[in-house]
Amino acid sequence: MTGMRGVSMRLILSIVFGTVLNPLNSSMIAVALVPLHHDFRVDLGTSTALVSGFYLTGAVAQPLMGRLADLFGARRVFLTGLTVTAAVALAG
């Protein structure tokens, strides 16, 4: 099935799916901060470090993934990332 100008609908859906994951992860962490703070009995700075670590990891990993996409192909890196994310989500 093709969309506008011959672009595959599978391609469009995969890009949309991958793009939605980052804000979704941010939202889940933001909602979980208060319960993590209370359940693990840590101070606010420690629970906030979780969010800082998440964004720092993203800031380092995104350029790295771009380089890996140059070396191994964007499709392979993208699908590997989606597979790892799905596996971790299922394990959680």
PDB file of N, CA, C and O in Angstrom:
ATOM      1  N   MET A   1       0.844  -1.167   0.000  1.00  0.00           N
ATOM      2  CA  MET A   1       0.000   0.000   0.000  1.00  0.00           C
ATOM      3  C   MET A   1       0.895   1.238   0.000  1.00  0.00           C
ATOM      4  O   MET A   1       1.828   1.330   0.799  1.00  0.00           O
ATOM      5  N   THR A   2       0.624   2.164  -0.868  1.00  0.00           N
ATOM      6  CA  THR A   2       1.433   3.366  -0.951  1.00  0.00           C
ATOM      7  C   THR A   2       0.604   4.589  -0.613  1.00  0.00           C
ATOM      8  O   THR A   2      -0.599   4.644  -0.866  1.00  0.00           O
ATOM      9  N   GLY A   3       1.280   5.564  -0.036  1.00  0.00           N
ATOM     10  CA  GLY A   3       0.625   6.818   0.334  1.00  0.00           C
ATOM     11  C   GLY A   3       0.938   7.879  -0.697  1.00  0.00           C
ATOM     12  O   GLY A   3       0.912   7.611  -1.899  1.00  0.00           O
ATOM     13  N   MET A   4       1.228   9.058  -0.244  1.00  0.00           N
ATOM     14  CA  MET A   4       1.499  10.190  -1.126  1.00  0.00           C
ATOM     15  C   MET A   4       2.806   9.992  -1.878  1.00  0.00           C
ATOM     16  O   MET A   4       3.824   9.630  -1.288  1.00  0.00           O
ATOM     17  N   ARG A   5       2.771  10.229  -3.176  1.00  0.00           N
ATOM     18  CA  ARG A   5       3.957  10.189  -4.038  1.00  0.00           C
ATOM     19  C   ARG A   5       4.726   8.882  -3.945  1.00  0.00           C
ATOM     20  O   ARG A   5       5.954   8.893  -4.033  1.00  0.00           O
ATOM     21  N   GLY A   6       4.055   7.776  -3.772  1.00  0.00           N
ATOM     22  CA  GLY A   6       4.693   6.474  -3.793  1.00  0.00           C
ATOM     23  C   GLY A   6       5.426   6.076  -2.528  1.00  0.00           C
ATOM     24  O   GLY A   6       6.135   5.070  -2.524  1.00  0.00           O
ATOM     25  N   VAL A   7       5.274   6.841  -1.450  1.00  0.00           N
ATOM     26  CA  VAL A   7       5.925   6.490  -0.194  1.00  0.00           C
ATOM     27  C   VAL A   7       5.144   5.355   0.458  1.00  0.00           C
ATOM     28  O   VAL A   7       3.923   5.429   0.600  1.00  0.00           O
ATOM     29  N   SER A   8       5.838   4.337   0.840  1.00  0.00           N
ATOM     30  CA  SER A   8       5.197   3.179   1.440  1.00  0.00           C
ATOM     31  C   SER A   8       4.540   3.535   2.771  1.00  0.00           C
ATOM     32  O   SER A   8       5.120   4.247   3.591  1.00  0.00           O
ATOM     33  N   MET A   9       3.331   3.033   2.972  1.00  0.00           N
ATOM     34  CA  MET A   9       2.628   3.269   4.234  1.00  0.00           C
ATOM     35  C   MET A   9       3.364   2.583   5.389  1.00  0.00           C
ATOM     36  O   MET A   9       3.314   3.060   6.523  1.00  0.00           O
ATOM     37  N   ARG A  10       4.035   1.488   5.113  1.00  0.00           N
ATOM     38  CA  ARG A  10       4.837   0.817   6.147  1.00  0.00           C
ATOM     39  C   ARG A  10       5.956   1.733   6.627  1.00  0.00           C
ATOM     40  O   ARG A  10       6.239   1.798   7.824  1.00  0.00           O
ATOM     41  N   LEU A  11       6.583   2.432   5.708  1.00  0.00           N
ATOM     42  CA  LEU A  11       7.648   3.361   6.072  1.00  0.00           C
ATOM     43  C   LEU A  11       7.099   4.487   6.938  1.00  0.00           C
ATOM     44  O   LEU A  11       7.691   4.836   7.959  1.00  0.00           O
ATOM     45  N   ILE A  12       5.983   5.046   6.536  1.00  0.00           N
ATOM     46  CA  ILE A  12       5.381   6.135   7.295  1.00  0.00           C
ATOM     47  C   ILE A  12       5.006   5.669   8.696  1.00  0.00           C
ATOM     48  O   ILE A  12       5.289   6.361   9.675  1.00  0.00           O
ATOM     49  N   LEU A  13       4.375   4.509   8.802  1.00  0.00           N
ATOM     50  CA  LEU A  13       3.968   3.999  10.114  1.00  0.00           C
ATOM     51  C   LEU A  13       5.160   3.674  11.001  1.00  0.00           C
ATOM     52  O   LEU A  13       5.110   3.903  12.209  1.00  0.00           O
ATOM     53  N   SER A  14       6.224   3.149  10.424  1.00  0.00           N
ATOM     54  CA  SER A  14       7.403   2.835  11.243  1.00  0.00           C
ATOM     55  C   SER A  14       8.064   4.108  11.765  1.00  0.00           C
ATOM     56  O   SER A  14       8.533   4.138  12.903  1.00  0.00           O
ATOM     57  N   ILE A  15       8.107   5.154  10.951  1.00  0.00           N
ATOM     58  CA  ILE A  15       8.668   6.419  11.414  1.00  0.00           C
ATOM     59  C   ILE A  15       7.798   7.027  12.504  1.00  0.00           C
ATOM     60  O   ILE A  15       8.310   7.528  13.505  1.00  0.00           O
ATOM     61  N   VAL A  16       6.487   6.982  12.312  1.00  0.00           N
ATOM     62  CA  VAL A  16       5.571   7.508  13.327  1.00  0.00           C
ATOM     63  C   VAL A  16       5.728   6.725  14.622  1.00  0.00           C
ATOM     64  O   VAL A  16       5.801   7.321  15.697  1.00  0.00           O
ATOM     65  N   PHE A  17       5.782   5.406  14.537  1.00  0.00           N
ATOM     66  CA  PHE A  17       5.921   4.557  15.723  1.00  0.00           C
ATOM     67  C   PHE A  17       7.216   4.863  16.467  1.00  0.00           C
ATOM     68  O   PHE A  17       7.217   4.994  17.691  1.00  0.00           O
ATOM     69  N   GLY A  18       8.304   4.977  15.738  1.00  0.00           N
ATOM     70  CA  GLY A  18       9.586   5.271  16.365  1.00  0.00           C
ATOM     71  C   GLY A  18       9.643   6.665  16.959  1.00  0.00           C
ATOM     72  O   GLY A  18      10.268   6.871  17.999  1.00  0.00           O
ATOM     73  N   THR A  19       9.000   7.619  16.312  1.00  0.00           N
ATOM     74  CA  THR A  19       9.001   8.992  16.795  1.00  0.00           C
ATOM     75  C   THR A  19       8.172   9.147  18.056  1.00  0.00           C
ATOM     76  O   THR A  19       8.485   9.989  18.899  1.00  0.00           O
ATOM     77  N   VAL A  20       7.130   8.358  18.201  1.00  0.00           N
ATOM     78  CA  VAL A  20       6.252   8.445  19.370  1.00  0.00           C
ATOM     79  C   VAL A  20       6.927   7.881  20.620  1.00  0.00           C
ATOM     80  O   VAL A  20       6.548   8.240  21.735  1.00  0.00           O
ATOM     81  N   LEU A  21       7.905   7.017  20.455  1.00  0.00           N
ATOM     82  CA  LEU A  21       8.518   6.354  21.613  1.00  0.00           C
ATOM     83  C   LEU A  21       9.242   7.319  22.548  1.00  0.00           C
ATOM     84  O   LEU A  21       9.153   7.154  23.765  1.00  0.00           O
ATOM     85  N   ASN A  22       9.945   8.308  22.034  1.00  0.00           N
ATOM     86  CA  ASN A  22      10.698   9.206  22.897  1.00  0.00           C
ATOM     87  C   ASN A  22       9.799  10.026  23.816  1.00  0.00           C
ATOM     88  O   ASN A  22      10.041  10.037  25.023  1.00  0.00           O
ATOM     89  N   PRO A  23       8.763  10.721  23.309  1.00  0.00           N
ATOM     90  CA  PRO A  23       7.886  11.436  24.241  1.00  0.00           C
ATOM     91  C   PRO A  23       7.121  10.499  25.164  1.00  0.00           C
ATOM     92  O   PRO A  23       6.812  10.861  26.299  1.00  0.00           O
ATOM     93  N   LEU A  24       6.818   9.307  24.691  1.00  0.00           N
ATOM     94  CA  LEU A  24       6.130   8.337  25.538  1.00  0.00           C
ATOM     95  C   LEU A  24       7.012   7.938  26.721  1.00  0.00           C
ATOM     96  O   LEU A  24       6.542   7.869  27.856  1.00  0.00           O
ATOM     97  N   ASN A  25       8.280   7.680  26.452  1.00  0.00           N
ATOM     98  CA  ASN A  25       9.214   7.351  27.535  1.00  0.00           C
ATOM     99  C   ASN A  25       9.347   8.510  28.514  1.00  0.00           C
ATOM    100  O   ASN A  25       9.365   8.300  29.727  1.00  0.00           O
ATOM    101  N   SER A  26       9.439   9.725  27.998  1.00  0.00           N
ATOM    102  CA  SER A  26       9.540  10.900  28.866  1.00  0.00           C
ATOM    103  C   SER A  26       8.307  11.037  29.742  1.00  0.00           C
ATOM    104  O   SER A  26       8.417  11.346  30.929  1.00  0.00           O
ATOM    105  N   SER A  27       7.149  10.813  29.173  1.00  0.00           N
ATOM    106  CA  SER A  27       5.901  10.902  29.937  1.00  0.00           C
ATOM    107  C   SER A  27       5.838   9.847  31.031  1.00  0.00           C
ATOM    108  O   SER A  27       5.407  10.130  32.149  1.00  0.00           O
ATOM    109  N   MET A  28       6.266   8.634  30.711  1.00  0.00           N
ATOM    110  CA  MET A  28       6.226   7.561  31.710  1.00  0.00           C
ATOM    111  C   MET A  28       7.157   7.875  32.878  1.00  0.00           C
ATOM    112  O   MET A  28       6.804   7.636  34.033  1.00  0.00           O
ATOM    113  N   ILE A  29       8.331   8.405  32.587  1.00  0.00           N
ATOM    114  CA  ILE A  29       9.267   8.739  33.664  1.00  0.00           C
ATOM    115  C   ILE A  29       8.720   9.890  34.500  1.00  0.00           C
ATOM    116  O   ILE A  29       8.809   9.860  35.727  1.00  0.00           O
ATOM    117  N   ALA A  30       8.155  10.901  33.848  1.00  0.00           N
ATOM    118  CA  ALA A  30       7.608  12.047  34.587  1.00  0.00           C
ATOM    119  C   ALA A  30       6.491  11.617  35.531  1.00  0.00           C
ATOM    120  O   ALA A  30       6.417  12.095  36.663  1.00  0.00           O
ATOM    121  N   VAL A  31       5.626  10.723  35.075  1.00  0.00           N
ATOM    122  CA  VAL A  31       4.524  10.239  35.907  1.00  0.00           C
ATOM    123  C   VAL A  31       5.042   9.360  37.043  1.00  0.00           C
ATOM    124  O   VAL A  31       4.463   9.348  38.129  1.00  0.00           O
ATOM    125  N   ALA A  32       6.114   8.634  36.804  1.00  0.00           N
ATOM    126  CA  ALA A  32       6.644   7.700  37.800  1.00  0.00           C
ATOM    127  C   ALA A  32       7.552   8.348  38.838  1.00  0.00           C
ATOM    128  O   ALA A  32       7.920   7.692  39.813  1.00  0.00           O
ATOM    129  N   LEU A  33       7.924   9.605  38.663  1.00  0.00           N
ATOM    130  CA  LEU A  33       8.877  10.227  39.588  1.00  0.00           C
ATOM    131  C   LEU A  33       8.392  10.252  41.033  1.00  0.00           C
ATOM    132  O   LEU A  33       9.139   9.884  41.940  1.00  0.00           O
ATOM    133  N   VAL A  34       7.176  10.672  41.256  1.00  0.00           N
ATOM    134  CA  VAL A  34       6.667  10.769  42.630  1.00  0.00           C
ATOM    135  C   VAL A  34       6.551   9.389  43.270  1.00  0.00           C
ATOM    136  O   VAL A  34       7.010   9.216  44.399  1.00  0.00           O
ATOM    137  N   PRO A  35       5.950   8.385  42.591  1.00  0.00           N
ATOM    138  CA  PRO A  35       5.924   7.052  43.210  1.00  0.00           C
ATOM    139  C   PRO A  35       7.317   6.477  43.467  1.00  0.00           C
ATOM    140  O   PRO A  35       7.533   5.827  44.489  1.00  0.00           O
ATOM    141  N   LEU A  36       8.270   6.708  42.548  1.00  0.00           N
ATOM    142  CA  LEU A  36       9.638   6.244  42.782  1.00  0.00           C
ATOM    143  C   LEU A  36      10.240   6.932  43.999  1.00  0.00           C
ATOM    144  O   LEU A  36      10.918   6.297  44.807  1.00  0.00           O
ATOM    145  N   HIS A  37       9.997   8.207  44.124  1.00  0.00           N
ATOM    146  CA  HIS A  37      10.495   8.993  45.246  1.00  0.00           C
ATOM    147  C   HIS A  37       9.982   8.425  46.575  1.00  0.00           C
ATOM    148  O   HIS A  37      10.743   8.289  47.533  1.00  0.00           O
ATOM    149  N   HIS A  38       8.701   8.099  46.624  1.00  0.00           N
ATOM    150  CA  HIS A  38       8.105   7.582  47.863  1.00  0.00           C
ATOM    151  C   HIS A  38       8.412   6.100  48.100  1.00  0.00           C
ATOM    152  O   HIS A  38       8.770   5.714  49.213  1.00  0.00           O
ATOM    153  N   ASP A  39       8.273   5.274  47.065  1.00  0.00           N
ATOM    154  CA  ASP A  39       8.456   3.826  47.234  1.00  0.00           C
ATOM    155  C   ASP A  39       9.877   3.448  47.632  1.00  0.00           C
ATOM    156  O   ASP A  39      10.075   2.549  48.449  1.00  0.00           O
ATOM    157  N   PHE A  40      10.857   4.124  47.066  1.00  0.00           N
ATOM    158  CA  PHE A  40      12.249   3.801  47.372  1.00  0.00           C
ATOM    159  C   PHE A  40      12.834   4.668  48.464  1.00  0.00           C
ATOM    160  O   PHE A  40      14.000   4.516  48.828  1.00  0.00           O
ATOM    161  N   ARG A  41      12.018   5.589  48.996  1.00  0.00           N
ATOM    162  CA  ARG A  41      12.422   6.454  50.102  1.00  0.00           C
ATOM    163  C   ARG A  41      13.760   7.158  49.843  1.00  0.00           C
ATOM    164  O   ARG A  41      14.689   7.094  50.648  1.00  0.00           O
ATOM    165  N   VAL A  42      13.819   7.822  48.706  1.00  0.00           N
ATOM    166  CA  VAL A  42      15.015   8.576  48.354  1.00  0.00           C
ATOM    167  C   VAL A  42      14.666  10.055  48.320  1.00  0.00           C
ATOM    168  O   VAL A  42      13.496  10.423  48.215  1.00  0.00           O
ATOM    169  N   ASP A  43      15.674  10.889  48.408  1.00  0.00           N
ATOM    170  CA  ASP A  43      15.398  12.320  48.365  1.00  0.00           C
ATOM    171  C   ASP A  43      15.091  12.762  46.937  1.00  0.00           C
ATOM    172  O   ASP A  43      15.268  12.004  45.983  1.00  0.00           O
ATOM    173  N   LEU A  44      14.637  13.979  46.817  1.00  0.00           N
ATOM    174  CA  LEU A  44      14.204  14.499  45.520  1.00  0.00           C
ATOM    175  C   LEU A  44      15.351  14.543  44.516  1.00  0.00           C
ATOM    176  O   LEU A  44      15.151  14.285  43.330  1.00  0.00           O
ATOM    177  N   GLY A  45      16.549  14.868  44.989  1.00  0.00           N
ATOM    178  CA  GLY A  45      17.706  14.927  44.094  1.00  0.00           C
ATOM    179  C   GLY A  45      18.022  13.584  43.464  1.00  0.00           C
ATOM    180  O   GLY A  45      18.372  13.510  42.286  1.00  0.00           O
ATOM    181  N   THR A  46      17.898  12.516  44.255  1.00  0.00           N
ATOM    182  CA  THR A  46      18.188  11.183  43.742  1.00  0.00           C
ATOM    183  C   THR A  46      17.156  10.763  42.703  1.00  0.00           C
ATOM    184  O   THR A  46      17.509  10.206  41.664  1.00  0.00           O
ATOM    185  N   SER A  47      15.881  11.028  42.981  1.00  0.00           N
ATOM    186  CA  SER A  47      14.861  10.646  42.005  1.00  0.00           C
ATOM    187  C   SER A  47      14.939  11.509  40.752  1.00  0.00           C
ATOM    188  O   SER A  47      14.620  11.041  39.659  1.00  0.00           O
ATOM    189  N   THR A  48      15.357  12.751  40.897  1.00  0.00           N
ATOM    190  CA  THR A  48      15.517  13.624  39.732  1.00  0.00           C
ATOM    191  C   THR A  48      16.712  13.192  38.897  1.00  0.00           C
ATOM    192  O   THR A  48      16.727  13.418  37.687  1.00  0.00           O
ATOM    193  N   ALA A  49      17.712  12.579  39.513  1.00  0.00           N
ATOM    194  CA  ALA A  49      18.867  12.080  38.773  1.00  0.00           C
ATOM    195  C   ALA A  49      18.449  11.022  37.753  1.00  0.00           C
ATOM    196  O   ALA A  49      19.117  10.849  36.734  1.00  0.00           O
ATOM    197  N   LEU A  50      17.355  10.318  38.017  1.00  0.00           N
ATOM    198  CA  LEU A  50      16.844   9.337  37.068  1.00  0.00           C
ATOM    199  C   LEU A  50      16.475  10.018  35.752  1.00  0.00           C
ATOM    200  O   LEU A  50      16.823   9.529  34.677  1.00  0.00           O
ATOM    201  N   VAL A  51      15.779  11.135  35.838  1.00  0.00           N
ATOM    202  CA  VAL A  51      15.388  11.864  34.631  1.00  0.00           C
ATOM    203  C   VAL A  51      16.615  12.444  33.943  1.00  0.00           C
ATOM    204  O   VAL A  51      16.725  12.392  32.718  1.00  0.00           O
ATOM    205  N   SER A  52      17.530  12.992  34.718  1.00  0.00           N
ATOM    206  CA  SER A  52      18.750  13.549  34.130  1.00  0.00           C
ATOM    207  C   SER A  52      19.542  12.466  33.406  1.00  0.00           C
ATOM    208  O   SER A  52      20.063  12.696  32.315  1.00  0.00           O
ATOM    209  N   GLY A  53      19.631  11.296  34.012  1.00  0.00           N
ATOM    210  CA  GLY A  53      20.324  10.173  33.379  1.00  0.00           C
ATOM    211  C   GLY A  53      19.654   9.748  32.088  1.00  0.00           C
ATOM    212  O   GLY A  53      20.328   9.418  31.112  1.00  0.00           O
ATOM    213  N   PHE A  54      18.327   9.753  32.080  1.00  0.00           N
ATOM    214  CA  PHE A  54      17.574   9.391  30.881  1.00  0.00           C
ATOM    215  C   PHE A  54      17.886  10.342  29.728  1.00  0.00           C
ATOM    216  O   PHE A  54      18.164   9.906  28.611  1.00  0.00           O
ATOM    217  N   TYR A  55      17.837  11.649  30.010  1.00  0.00           N
ATOM    218  CA  TYR A  55      18.084  12.626  28.954  1.00  0.00           C
ATOM    219  C   TYR A  55      19.551  12.673  28.548  1.00  0.00           C
ATOM    220  O   TYR A  55      19.858  12.882  27.374  1.00  0.00           O
ATOM    221  N   LEU A  56      20.450  12.483  29.489  1.00  0.00           N
ATOM    222  CA  LEU A  56      21.873  12.446  29.155  1.00  0.00           C
ATOM    223  C   LEU A  56      22.186  11.244  28.260  1.00  0.00           C
ATOM    224  O   LEU A  56      22.942  11.351  27.294  1.00  0.00           O
ATOM    225  N   THR A  57      21.595  10.112  28.597  1.00  0.00           N
ATOM    226  CA  THR A  57      21.772   8.921  27.766  1.00  0.00           C
ATOM    227  C   THR A  57      21.251   9.167  26.360  1.00  0.00           C
ATOM    228  O   THR A  57      21.887   8.782  25.379  1.00  0.00           O
ATOM    229  N   GLY A  58      20.092   9.808  26.263  1.00  0.00           N
ATOM    230  CA  GLY A  58      19.541  10.125  24.942  1.00  0.00           C
ATOM    231  C   GLY A  58      20.432  11.071  24.156  1.00  0.00           C
ATOM    232  O   GLY A  58      20.608  10.908  22.949  1.00  0.00           O
ATOM    233  N   ALA A  59      20.998  12.069  24.844  1.00  0.00           N
ATOM    234  CA  ALA A  59      21.868  13.035  24.172  1.00  0.00           C
ATOM    235  C   ALA A  59      23.139  12.383  23.650  1.00  0.00           C
ATOM    236  O   ALA A  59      23.676  12.807  22.627  1.00  0.00           O
ATOM    237  N   VAL A  60      23.626  11.357  24.341  1.00  0.00           N
ATOM    238  CA  VAL A  60      24.818  10.649  23.893  1.00  0.00           C
ATOM    239  C   VAL A  60      24.466   9.605  22.836  1.00  0.00           C
ATOM    240  O   VAL A  60      25.182   9.444  21.848  1.00  0.00           O
ATOM    241  N   ALA A  61      23.358   8.899  23.052  1.00  0.00           N
ATOM    242  CA  ALA A  61      23.017   7.775  22.183  1.00  0.00           C
ATOM    243  C   ALA A  61      22.498   8.203  20.809  1.00  0.00           C
ATOM    244  O   ALA A  61      22.743   7.502  19.827  1.00  0.00           O
ATOM    245  N   GLN A  62      21.801   9.312  20.711  1.00  0.00           N
ATOM    246  CA  GLN A  62      21.231   9.695  19.419  1.00  0.00           C
ATOM    247  C   GLN A  62      22.300   9.969  18.358  1.00  0.00           C
ATOM    248  O   GLN A  62      22.171   9.461  17.244  1.00  0.00           O
ATOM    249  N   PRO A  63      23.340  10.740  18.646  1.00  0.00           N
ATOM    250  CA  PRO A  63      24.395  10.880  17.621  1.00  0.00           C
ATOM    251  C   PRO A  63      25.118   9.559  17.344  1.00  0.00           C
ATOM    252  O   PRO A  63      25.519   9.289  16.212  1.00  0.00           O
ATOM    253  N   LEU A  64      25.278   8.746  18.381  1.00  0.00           N
ATOM    254  CA  LEU A  64      25.919   7.446  18.191  1.00  0.00           C
ATOM    255  C   LEU A  64      25.091   6.568  17.260  1.00  0.00           C
ATOM    256  O   LEU A  64      25.638   5.893  16.388  1.00  0.00           O
ATOM    257  N   MET A  65      23.775   6.579  17.447  1.00  0.00           N
ATOM    258  CA  MET A  65      22.907   5.790  16.574  1.00  0.00           C
ATOM    259  C   MET A  65      22.956   6.313  15.141  1.00  0.00           C
ATOM    260  O   MET A  65      22.850   5.538  14.191  1.00  0.00           O
ATOM    261  N   GLY A  66      23.117   7.626  14.985  1.00  0.00           N
ATOM    262  CA  GLY A  66      23.282   8.190  13.645  1.00  0.00           C
ATOM    263  C   GLY A  66      24.536   7.662  12.973  1.00  0.00           C
ATOM    264  O   GLY A  66      24.524   7.334  11.787  1.00  0.00           O
ATOM    265  N   ARG A  67      25.612   7.582  13.732  1.00  0.00           N
ATOM    266  CA  ARG A  67      26.862   7.040  13.179  1.00  0.00           C
ATOM    267  C   ARG A  67      26.709   5.569  12.851  1.00  0.00           C
ATOM    268  O   ARG A  67      27.164   5.117  11.800  1.00  0.00           O
ATOM    269  N   LEU A  68      26.069   4.810  13.742  1.00  0.00           N
ATOM    270  CA  LEU A  68      25.833   3.388  13.466  1.00  0.00           C
ATOM    271  C   LEU A  68      24.939   3.207  12.246  1.00  0.00           C
ATOM    272  O   LEU A  68      25.119   2.261  11.479  1.00  0.00           O
ATOM    273  N   ALA A  69      23.977   4.107  12.061  1.00  0.00           N
ATOM    274  CA  ALA A  69      23.117   4.043  10.878  1.00  0.00           C
ATOM    275  C   ALA A  69      23.936   4.282   9.617  1.00  0.00           C
ATOM    276  O   ALA A  69      23.679   3.666   8.583  1.00  0.00           O
ATOM    277  N   ASP A  70      24.918   5.172   9.697  1.00  0.00           N
ATOM    278  CA  ASP A  70      25.799   5.393   8.545  1.00  0.00           C
ATOM    279  C   ASP A  70      26.619   4.144   8.228  1.00  0.00           C
ATOM    280  O   ASP A  70      26.851   3.822   7.063  1.00  0.00           O
ATOM    281  N   LEU A  71      27.052   3.448   9.275  1.00  0.00           N
ATOM    282  CA  LEU A  71      27.901   2.264   9.081  1.00  0.00           C
ATOM    283  C   LEU A  71      27.115   1.017   8.674  1.00  0.00           C
ATOM    284  O   LEU A  71      27.541   0.281   7.783  1.00  0.00           O
ATOM    285  N   PHE A  72      25.968   0.774   9.321  1.00  0.00           N
ATOM    286  CA  PHE A  72      25.250  -0.483   9.134  1.00  0.00           C
ATOM    287  C   PHE A  72      23.920  -0.348   8.400  1.00  0.00           C
ATOM    288  O   PHE A  72      23.297  -1.353   8.058  1.00  0.00           O
ATOM    289  N   GLY A  73      23.487   0.868   8.160  1.00  0.00           N
ATOM    290  CA  GLY A  73      22.216   1.086   7.488  1.00  0.00           C
ATOM    291  C   GLY A  73      21.151   1.530   8.479  1.00  0.00           C
ATOM    292  O   GLY A  73      21.012   0.973   9.568  1.00  0.00           O
ATOM    293  N   ALA A  74      20.406   2.547   8.069  1.00  0.00           N
ATOM    294  CA  ALA A  74      19.400   3.131   8.959  1.00  0.00           C
ATOM    295  C   ALA A  74      18.307   2.132   9.314  1.00  0.00           C
ATOM    296  O   ALA A  74      17.854   2.088  10.457  1.00  0.00           O
ATOM    297  N   ARG A  75      17.888   1.344   8.356  1.00  0.00           N
ATOM    298  CA  ARG A  75      16.811   0.373   8.609  1.00  0.00           C
ATOM    299  C   ARG A  75      17.219  -0.646   9.664  1.00  0.00           C
ATOM    300  O   ARG A  75      16.446  -0.949  10.573  1.00  0.00           O
ATOM    301  N   ARG A  76      18.415  -1.166   9.543  1.00  0.00           N
ATOM    302  CA  ARG A  76      18.887  -2.182  10.490  1.00  0.00           C
ATOM    303  C   ARG A  76      18.990  -1.607  11.909  1.00  0.00           C
ATOM    304  O   ARG A  76      18.575  -2.250  12.873  1.00  0.00           O
ATOM    305  N   VAL A  77      19.539  -0.406  12.030  1.00  0.00           N
ATOM    306  CA  VAL A  77      19.685   0.226  13.350  1.00  0.00           C
ATOM    307  C   VAL A  77      18.315   0.563  13.930  1.00  0.00           C
ATOM    308  O   VAL A  77      18.074   0.346  15.117  1.00  0.00           O
ATOM    309  N   PHE A  78      17.422   1.089  13.105  1.00  0.00           N
ATOM    310  CA  PHE A  78      16.081   1.452  13.564  1.00  0.00           C
ATOM    311  C   PHE A  78      15.322   0.219  14.038  1.00  0.00           C
ATOM    312  O   PHE A  78      14.721   0.237  15.112  1.00  0.00           O
ATOM    313  N   LEU A  79      15.344  -0.849  13.249  1.00  0.00           N
ATOM    314  CA  LEU A  79      14.624  -2.061  13.638  1.00  0.00           C
ATOM    315  C   LEU A  79      15.251  -2.729  14.858  1.00  0.00           C
ATOM    316  O   LEU A  79      14.543  -3.317  15.674  1.00  0.00           O
ATOM    317  N   THR A  80      16.564  -2.643  14.985  1.00  0.00           N
ATOM    318  CA  THR A  80      17.220  -3.173  16.180  1.00  0.00           C
ATOM    319  C   THR A  80      16.778  -2.391  17.413  1.00  0.00           C
ATOM    320  O   THR A  80      16.495  -2.984  18.454  1.00  0.00           O
ATOM    321  N   GLY A  81      16.716  -1.084  17.305  1.00  0.00           N
ATOM    322  CA  GLY A  81      16.249  -0.257  18.416  1.00  0.00           C
ATOM    323  C   GLY A  81      14.808  -0.564  18.800  1.00  0.00           C
ATOM    324  O   GLY A  81      14.486  -0.659  19.984  1.00  0.00           O
ATOM    325  N   LEU A  82      13.943  -0.718  17.806  1.00  0.00           N
ATOM    326  CA  LEU A  82      12.551  -1.065  18.095  1.00  0.00           C
ATOM    327  C   LEU A  82      12.442  -2.442  18.742  1.00  0.00           C
ATOM    328  O   LEU A  82      11.635  -2.644  19.649  1.00  0.00           O
ATOM    329  N   THR A  83      13.252  -3.386  18.277  1.00  0.00           N
ATOM    330  CA  THR A  83      13.219  -4.734  18.853  1.00  0.00           C
ATOM    331  C   THR A  83      13.698  -4.723  20.308  1.00  0.00           C
ATOM    332  O   THR A  83      13.088  -5.355  21.171  1.00  0.00           O
ATOM    333  N   VAL A  84      14.781  -4.011  20.572  1.00  0.00           N
ATOM    334  CA  VAL A  84      15.279  -3.924  21.953  1.00  0.00           C
ATOM    335  C   VAL A  84      14.245  -3.252  22.856  1.00  0.00           C
ATOM    336  O   VAL A  84      14.013  -3.698  23.980  1.00  0.00           O
ATOM    337  N   THR A  85      13.627  -2.185  22.363  1.00  0.00           N
ATOM    338  CA  THR A  85      12.606  -1.491  23.148  1.00  0.00           C
ATOM    339  C   THR A  85      11.424  -2.395  23.435  1.00  0.00           C
ATOM    340  O   THR A  85      10.918  -2.414  24.557  1.00  0.00           O
ATOM    341  N   ALA A  86      10.977  -3.147  22.437  1.00  0.00           N
ATOM    342  CA  ALA A  86       9.848  -4.067  22.641  1.00  0.00           C
ATOM    343  C   ALA A  86      10.208  -5.168  23.625  1.00  0.00           C
ATOM    344  O   ALA A  86       9.385  -5.544  24.459  1.00  0.00           O
ATOM    345  N   ALA A  87      11.431  -5.691  23.538  1.00  0.00           N
ATOM    346  CA  ALA A  87      11.852  -6.756  24.440  1.00  0.00           C
ATOM    347  C   ALA A  87      11.919  -6.260  25.884  1.00  0.00           C
ATOM    348  O   ALA A  87      11.498  -6.962  26.803  1.00  0.00           O
ATOM    349  N   VAL A  88      12.447  -5.058  26.081  1.00  0.00           N
ATOM    350  CA  VAL A  88      12.539  -4.489  27.424  1.00  0.00           C
ATOM    351  C   VAL A  88      11.143  -4.189  27.969  1.00  0.00           C
ATOM    352  O   VAL A  88      10.875  -4.402  29.152  1.00  0.00           O
ATOM    353  N   ALA A  89      10.258  -3.698  27.108  1.00  0.00           N
ATOM    354  CA  ALA A  89       8.887  -3.420  27.537  1.00  0.00           C
ATOM    355  C   ALA A  89       8.174  -4.703  27.959  1.00  0.00           C
ATOM    356  O   ALA A  89       7.449  -4.717  28.954  1.00  0.00           O
ATOM    357  N   LEU A  90       8.379  -5.763  27.211  1.00  0.00           N
ATOM    358  CA  LEU A  90       7.757  -7.045  27.571  1.00  0.00           C
ATOM    359  C   LEU A  90       8.345  -7.605  28.869  1.00  0.00           C
ATOM    360  O   LEU A  90       7.630  -8.174  29.693  1.00  0.00           O
ATOM    361  N   ALA A  91       9.659  -7.431  29.034  1.00  0.00           N
ATOM    362  CA  ALA A  91      10.297  -7.923  30.254  1.00  0.00           C
ATOM    363  C   ALA A  91       9.819  -7.139  31.465  1.00  0.00           C
ATOM    364  O   ALA A  91       9.693  -7.692  32.557  1.00  0.00           O
ATOM    365  N   GLY A  92       9.551  -5.847  31.273  1.00  0.00           N
ATOM    366  CA  GLY A  92       9.075  -4.988  32.370  1.00  0.00           C
ATOM    367  C   GLY A  92       7.651  -5.311  32.721  1.00  0.00           C
ATOM    368  O   GLY A  92       7.081  -4.692  33.620  1.00  0.00           O
TER     369      GLY A  92
END
